[in-house]
Amino acid sequence: MLSRTADHLFWMSRYTERAENTARMLDVNYQTSLLPQSAGAAQVGWAGLLSISELKPLYATKYGETISPRKVMDFMVRDETNSSSIVSCLKNARENARAVRGTLTTEVWETENQTYLEVIRMLKNGDFERDPAQFFEWVKFRSHLSRGVTAGTMLQDEAFHFLRLGTFLERADNTARLVDVKFHAVQSDFLGLATEKDQEFDFYHWSAILRSVSGFEVYRKVYRDVIKPERVAELLILRPDMPRSLLGCLNEVMSNLAMVTSDSGSETLRRAGKLRSDLQYARIDEILANGLHAFLTQFLDRVNELGAHLSREFLVPATS
């Protein structure tokens, strides 16, 4: 496969996944903001959302230092100068799909094209302002539809595997950022200083984190217990059967990488295998004892390095 084609497929799926992840985080913050809480707690939630995506400097340039829910949502949904906003991601996904339209099935192309055209219509008609929660659900549904149509209509050749690689690298990156920022927001559980009021707030906090990755029902099924931060961390980092866990994502990255490379000495394959093994044999108590933030920071660095090696090996067109 031409590396330029692989590059467009890879980024098409990454942008689609990024739009969904942004919608998930915004939806959880919006729903949480409707609960009784102090202005300070609400401010921390919206500031954390910008931190996850490393967008605080860009936000401050456009909107100043004041962080308000409406400004953050506008910035993360409709601002085209923000490359991680929902409308920017869907636009970029569509443009990458257009560039390789001949490689995609008609159904996949029409899904990407219609999603972008529809989101522009909805934003112009004020659908987002009328019901933000419904808008976020729509974005998530369109991402699910894109993955389903891809799996259901495309030949499972190299093109399919590059699409999957983009999806799961983006998902691993997002889950790690989410866990890192959200666990920093509530420290009382780890310090053993939680009051009864803290514990009540923490329940909604941990529930919101789980719901943002569609993990609330999964947690109940797996642990059958009250929500505990160390188990939330274990579910989102080390459970191989959790679709959005770090280990679950790396398992998918490894299986798809193996399908597109015939070189057993591939540096990309080696790095992915080592990262997957480190997760596979890790224990959550050891991770927490050594520092969750340090672990996740290192994981993000390694995922970024993995993406860079994948680009050099497979995606960047060779120069003559």
LINCORSUL-V814305 format. One line per field, one symbol per residue. ss: DSSP state (~ for helix, > for strand, _ for the rest). A space follows every 10 residues. Layout:
BEGIN
ss=???
END
This chain:
BEGIN
ss=__~~~~~~~~ ~~~~~~~~~~ ~~~~~~~~~~ ~~~_____~~ ~~~~~~~~~~ ~~___~~~~~ ~~~_____~~ ~~~~~~~___ _____~~~~~ ~~~~~~~~~_ _____~~~~~ ~~~~~~~~~~ ~~~~__~~~~ _~~~~~~~~~ ~~~~~~~~~~ ~~~____~~~ ~~~~~~~~~~ ~~~~~~~~~~ ~~~~~__~~~ ~____~~~~~ ~~~~~~~~~~ ~~___~~~~~ ~~~_____~~ ~~~~~~~~__ _____~~~~~ ~~~~~~~~~~ ______~~~~ ~~~~~~~~~~ ___~~~~~~~ _~~~~~~~~~ ~~~~~~~~~~ ~~~~~_____
END
